[in-house]
C-alpha cells in the first residue's frame, strides 16, 4: 500500500510568490498548495490540514511573525518552517517561540527548504509518493495527453478511449464498445476491439499486466481506471 502524499502549504505575502521553490518541492514528490496570506482559512483549518507549512515572510518582515501564532493554533499537528529575509537572531527566536519549528534565511533557501521538508517527513516516517501518470481526454479538440504530452491516436482509437472515459471506473463490455464505436454488435471471434485496445495501450505506455490506465476485466470487457481523466 502506498503512503499518502506529503502535503505542503507554501504561504507567502500577496505578490511575492516563489515558483522556483514550488517547482522544486513538486519535483521532489511533494503535493504543494500555494496560498497567499490572505487566502488562509484559519476559521476552518481541518478542511485541508497539511503535513507541513512553509511560511514566507514579507520582505519588510511584517505580518508573518504575528501569523505564526495563528497558524500554530489552527494547525497544531503539522510542522512549520519560517522563511525570512533579514531577520535578526532575536526575531528568529521570537518566531520559534510563536510556533515555528525551523527558520530559514533567504535568498539561498530553495535547496535548504526542500531538505527541511524531507527532514520533517522522515520524522513522520513518510516517503514521497511518485506522481501517478495523468491521462487527459480533450473532447473538443479530440486530443489525448499523458502528463501533458500529446499522444497521437487515430479517430477510431480516440472514440474507443472516449467510450471508456464516459464510464470510467466501470467495466464496459466489448459489445457496448463495438456498438458505440462501430455501430455493430460484437462477434465473439472478432478481435478488432482487443487489437485496438492493445494499440492504445502501447501509445499510452500502459502495460496490460501492470495497468495504469486501462484494465482488462475478465469475462466483461475493459475499464478506464477512476481518476485518470
BAKOLNU-440133 format. One record per residue (C-alpha): residue number from 1; residue in three letters; x, y, z. Coordinates in Angstrom, 2 decimals, padded with zeros to 5 digits. Each point is the difference from the previous one (the first is absolute). Layout:
# BAKOLNU-440133
{r NUM,"ALA",{X,Y,Z}}
...
END
This chain:
# BAKOLNU-440133
{r 1,"UNK",{000.00,000.00,000.00}}
{r 2,"UNK",{001.42,003.41,-000.99}}
{r 3,"UNK",{000.42,002.69,002.63}}
{r 4,"UNK",{-002.29,002.99,-000.32}}
{r 5,"UNK",{001.71,003.03,-001.54}}
{r 6,"UNK",{001.85,002.46,002.21}}
{r 7,"UNK",{-001.94,003.27,-000.31}}
{r 8,"UNK",{001.79,003.34,000.29}}
{r 9,"UNK",{-001.72,003.38,000.23}}
{r 10,"UNK",{002.27,002.69,-001.44}}
{r 11,"UNK",{-001.27,003.27,001.45}}
{r 12,"UNK",{001.33,003.33,-001.20}}
{r 13,"UNK",{-000.96,003.71,000.02}}
{r 14,"UNK",{-002.17,001.21,-002.91}}
{r 15,"UNK",{002.14,000.66,-003.06}}
{r 16,"UNK",{003.06,-001.77,001.43}}
{r 17,"UNK",{-000.46,-003.60,-001.18}}
{r 18,"UNK",{002.90,-002.41,-000.46}}
{r 19,"UNK",{-000.52,-002.17,-003.12}}
{r 20,"UNK",{003.58,-001.34,000.18}}
{r 21,"UNK",{-000.57,-001.41,003.50}}
{r 22,"UNK",{-003.43,-001.33,-000.98}}
{r 23,"UNK",{001.48,-001.80,-003.02}}
{r 24,"UNK",{002.87,-001.44,002.08}}
{r 25,"UNK",{-002.43,-001.42,002.55}}
{r 26,"UNK",{-002.28,-001.43,-002.68}}
{r 27,"UNK",{002.94,-001.64,-001.76}}
{r 28,"UNK",{000.97,-001.47,003.37}}
{r 29,"UNK",{-003.30,-001.89,000.12}}
{r 30,"UNK",{-001.88,002.28,002.40}}
{r 31,"UNK",{-003.53,001.30,-000.52}}
{r 32,"UNK",{000.27,003.78,000.18}}
{r 33,"UNK",{-002.85,002.44,000.61}}
{r 34,"UNK",{001.10,003.61,-000.61}}
{r 35,"UNK",{-002.03,002.52,002.00}}
{r 36,"UNK",{000.30,003.69,000.73}}
{r 37,"UNK",{-000.31,001.14,003.58}}
{r 38,"UNK",{-003.44,001.34,-000.84}}
{r 39,"UNK",{-001.21,-003.41,-001.21}}
{r 40,"UNK",{000.66,-001.93,003.21}}
{r 41,"UNK",{-003.22,-001.23,001.57}}
{r 42,"UNK",{000.84,000.09,003.69}}
{r 43,"UNK",{-003.66,-000.40,000.92}}
{r 44,"UNK",{-000.34,-003.45,-001.64}}
{r 45,"UNK",{003.53,-001.47,000.05}}
{r 46,"UNK",{-001.11,-003.64,000.19}}
{r 47,"UNK",{-001.36,000.16,-003.55}}
{r 48,"UNK",{003.49,-000.20,-001.45}}
{r 49,"UNK",{002.53,-000.84,002.71}}
{r 50,"UNK",{003.53,-000.12,-001.47}}
{r 51,"UNK",{002.94,-002.06,001.21}}
{r 52,"UNK",{002.24,003.07,-000.07}}
{r 53,"UNK",{-000.22,003.76,-000.45}}
{r 54,"UNK",{002.71,002.09,-001.64}}
{r 55,"UNK",{-000.70,003.61,000.94}}
{r 56,"UNK",{001.74,002.73,-002.01}}
{r 57,"UNK",{000.21,003.32,001.79}}
{r 58,"UNK",{-000.50,003.26,-001.84}}
{r 59,"UNK",{003.26,001.66,-000.97}}
{r 60,"UNK",{-000.49,002.59,002.74}}
{r 61,"UNK",{-000.71,-002.72,002.56}}
{r 62,"UNK",{-003.55,001.15,000.63}}
{r 63,"UNK",{-003.00,-002.24,000.70}}
{r 64,"UNK",{001.87,-003.30,000.00}}
{r 65,"UNK",{001.10,-000.10,003.63}}
{r 66,"UNK",{-003.53,000.71,001.22}}
{r 67,"UNK",{-001.35,-002.61,-002.43}}
{r 68,"UNK",{002.27,-002.67,001.51}}
{r 69,"UNK",{-002.06,-000.20,003.17}}
{r 70,"UNK",{-003.31,-000.14,-001.89}}
{r 71,"UNK",{001.28,-002.75,-002.29}}
{r 72,"UNK",{001.30,-002.03,002.91}}
{r 73,"UNK",{-003.38,000.21,001.72}}
{r 74,"UNK",{-001.86,-000.87,-003.20}}
{r 75,"UNK",{002.32,-002.83,-001.07}}
{r 76,"UNK",{001.38,-001.49,003.23}}
{r 77,"UNK",{001.03,-003.35,-001.51}}
{r 78,"UNK",{002.09,001.20,-002.94}}
{r 79,"UNK",{003.62,001.13,-000.19}}
{r 80,"UNK",{000.62,003.65,-000.80}}
{r 81,"UNK",{003.08,001.63,-001.49}}
{r 82,"UNK",{000.46,003.76,-000.29}}
{r 83,"UNK",{001.88,001.44,-002.99}}
{r 84,"UNK",{001.20,003.55,000.50}}
{r 85,"UNK",{002.24,002.68,-001.42}}
{r 86,"UNK",{002.00,002.07,002.46}}
{r 87,"UNK",{-001.35,-001.02,003.40}}
{r 88,"UNK",{002.46,000.21,002.85}}
{r 89,"UNK",{000.66,-002.74,002.56}}
{r 90,"UNK",{-002.48,001.57,002.40}}
{r 91,"UNK",{-002.82,-000.06,-002.58}}
{r 92,"UNK",{000.89,-003.58,-000.92}}
{r 93,"UNK",{-000.31,-000.96,003.66}}
{r 94,"UNK",{-003.38,001.72,000.19}}
{r 95,"UNK",{-001.17,-001.95,-003.07}}
{r 96,"UNK",{000.97,-003.29,001.65}}
{r 97,"UNK",{-001.78,001.01,003.21}}
{r 98,"UNK",{-003.11,000.90,-001.99}}
{r 99,"UNK",{-000.24,-003.46,-001.56}}
{r 100,"UNK",{002.53,-000.41,-002.83}}
{r 101,"UNK",{001.99,-003.26,000.12}}
{r 102,"UNK",{002.83,001.30,-002.18}}
{r 103,"UNK",{001.18,003.28,-001.50}}
{r 104,"UNK",{001.72,000.37,-003.39}}
{r 105,"UNK",{001.57,003.22,-001.34}}
{r 106,"UNK",{-000.35,001.24,-003.55}}
{r 107,"UNK",{001.11,000.32,-002.78}}
{r 108,"UNK",{001.73,-003.43,-000.08}}
{r 109,"UNK",{-002.96,-001.90,001.46}}
{r 110,"UNK",{-001.29,-002.25,-002.82}}
{r 111,"UNK",{002.31,-002.99,000.46}}
{r 112,"UNK",{-000.01,000.37,003.78}}
{r 113,"UNK",{-003.78,000.29,000.12}}
{r 114,"UNK",{-000.44,-003.23,-001.98}}
{r 115,"UNK",{002.52,-001.70,002.30}}
{r 116,"UNK",{-001.90,001.30,003.03}}
{r 117,"UNK",{-003.28,-001.40,-001.34}}
{r 118,"UNK",{001.68,-003.38,-000.51}}
{r 119,"UNK",{001.36,000.12,003.55}}
{r 120,"UNK",{-003.47,000.54,001.46}}
{r 121,"UNK",{-001.35,-002.66,-002.31}}
{r 122,"UNK",{002.51,-002.52,001.38}}
{r 123,"UNK",{-001.13,000.85,003.51}}
{r 124,"UNK",{-003.51,-000.97,-001.04}}
{r 125,"UNK",{001.27,-003.20,-001.59}}
{r 126,"UNK",{-001.38,000.98,-003.38}}
{r 127,"UNK",{001.51,-000.13,-003.46}}
{r 128,"UNK",{-001.03,001.96,-003.09}}
{r 129,"UNK",{-002.30,-001.89,-002.28}}
{r 130,"UNK",{000.89,000.15,-003.66}}
{r 131,"UNK",{-002.58,001.94,-001.94}}
{r 132,"UNK",{-002.33,-002.29,-001.88}}
{r 133,"UNK",{-000.09,000.45,-003.78}}
{r 134,"UNK",{-002.93,002.21,-000.98}}
{r 135,"UNK",{-002.18,-000.63,-003.03}}
{r 136,"UNK",{-002.04,002.84,-001.50}}
{r 137,"UNK",{-002.64,-000.25,-002.73}}
{r 138,"UNK",{-000.89,003.32,-001.63}}
{r 139,"UNK",{-003.26,-000.73,-001.79}}
{r 140,"UNK",{-000.19,003.36,-001.78}}
{r 141,"UNK",{003.37,-000.32,-001.73}}
{r 142,"UNK",{-000.03,-003.82,000.14}}
{r 143,"UNK",{003.42,000.05,001.63}}
{r 144,"UNK",{001.42,-002.51,002.46}}
{r 145,"UNK",{002.80,000.97,002.35}}
{r 146,"UNK",{002.10,-002.00,002.45}}
{r 147,"UNK",{001.72,002.20,002.59}}
{r 148,"UNK",{-000.55,002.97,-002.30}}
{r 149,"UNK",{001.50,-001.67,-003.08}}
{r 150,"UNK",{-002.35,-000.37,-002.97}}
{r 151,"UNK",{-000.43,-003.59,-001.19}}
{r 152,"UNK",{-000.90,-000.66,-003.63}}
{r 153,"UNK",{-003.08,-002.24,-000.27}}
{r 154,"UNK",{-002.06,-000.81,-003.05}}
{r 155,"UNK",{-003.64,001.10,-000.01}}
{r 156,"UNK",{-001.12,-003.57,000.68}}
{r 157,"UNK",{002.42,-000.33,002.91}}
{r 158,"UNK",{-001.15,003.31,001.49}}
{r 159,"UNK",{-003.65,-001.03,-000.32}}
{r 160,"UNK",{000.69,-003.27,001.81}}
{r 161,"UNK",{001.91,001.71,002.81}}
{r 162,"UNK",{-002.76,002.59,000.31}}
{r 163,"UNK",{-002.60,-002.77,000.45}}
{r 164,"UNK",{002.04,-001.34,002.91}}
{r 165,"UNK",{000.45,003.51,001.41}}
{r 166,"UNK",{-003.75,000.61,000.03}}
{r 167,"UNK",{-000.35,-003.00,002.33}}
{r 168,"UNK",{003.30,000.32,001.86}}
{r 169,"UNK",{000.23,-002.39,002.93}}
{r 170,"UNK",{-002.48,-002.41,-001.56}}
{r 171,"UNK",{000.58,-003.01,-002.21}}
{r 172,"UNK",{-001.20,000.60,-003.56}}
{r 173,"UNK",{-000.80,-003.08,-002.04}}
{r 174,"UNK",{001.47,-000.62,-003.42}}
{r 175,"UNK",{-003.54,000.02,-001.40}}
{r 176,"UNK",{-000.69,003.47,001.43}}
{r 177,"UNK",{003.31,001.29,-001.35}}
{r 178,"UNK",{-000.61,-001.56,-003.39}}
{r 179,"UNK",{-003.52,001.42,-000.31}}
{r 180,"UNK",{001.04,003.53,001.03}}
{r 181,"UNK",{003.21,000.13,-002.04}}
{r 182,"UNK",{-000.85,-002.12,-003.04}}
{r 183,"UNK",{-003.79,-000.06,000.05}}
{r 184,"UNK",{000.08,-003.79,-000.06}}
{r 185,"UNK",{-000.64,-002.79,002.48}}
{r 186,"UNK",{003.11,-001.76,001.26}}
{r 187,"UNK",{000.75,-003.44,-001.45}}
{r 188,"UNK",{001.86,-002.39,002.32}}
{r 189,"UNK",{002.80,-000.75,-002.45}}
{r 190,"UNK",{000.47,003.67,-000.97}}
{r 191,"UNK",{003.26,001.25,001.53}}
{r 192,"UNK",{-000.28,003.56,-001.33}}
{r 193,"UNK",{-000.73,001.58,003.40}}
{r 194,"UNK",{002.75,-001.97,001.75}}
{r 195,"UNK",{002.57,000.96,-002.62}}
{r 196,"UNK",{-001.05,003.63,000.17}}
{r 197,"UNK",{000.33,-000.06,003.80}}
{r 198,"UNK",{003.48,-001.47,-000.38}}
{r 199,"UNK",{001.03,002.84,-002.34}}
{r 200,"UNK",{-001.41,002.63,002.37}}
{r 201,"UNK",{001.88,-001.54,002.91}}
{r 202,"UNK",{003.28,000.07,-001.91}}
{r 203,"UNK",{-000.48,003.66,-000.86}}
{r 204,"UNK",{-000.90,000.89,003.59}}
{r 205,"UNK",{002.92,-002.00,001.40}}
{r 206,"UNK",{-002.45,-002.23,001.88}}
{r 207,"UNK",{000.89,-003.64,000.75}}
{r 208,"UNK",{-002.89,-002.52,000.03}}
{r 209,"UNK",{001.49,-001.90,002.96}}
{r 210,"UNK",{000.68,003.18,002.02}}
{r 211,"UNK",{-002.67,002.36,-001.32}}
{r 212,"UNK",{-000.04,003.65,000.97}}
{r 213,"UNK",{-002.78,001.11,-002.33}}
{r 214,"UNK",{-001.90,-002.90,-001.63}}
{r 215,"UNK",{-000.78,-003.17,001.93}}
{r 216,"UNK",{-001.27,-003.24,-001.53}}
{r 217,"UNK",{-003.00,-001.27,001.94}}
{r 218,"UNK",{-000.13,-003.74,-000.53}}
{r 219,"UNK",{-003.26,-001.18,-001.52}}
{r 220,"UNK",{-001.36,003.55,-000.34}}
{r 221,"UNK",{002.18,002.33,-002.06}}
{r 222,"UNK",{002.18,003.01,000.76}}
{r 223,"UNK",{000.01,002.75,002.61}}
{r 224,"UNK",{001.64,003.40,000.10}}
{r 225,"UNK",{001.31,000.30,003.52}}
{r 226,"UNK",{-001.65,002.69,002.11}}
{r 227,"UNK",{001.81,003.31,000.39}}
{r 228,"UNK",{002.04,-000.24,-003.19}}
{r 229,"UNK",{-001.99,002.44,-002.12}}
END
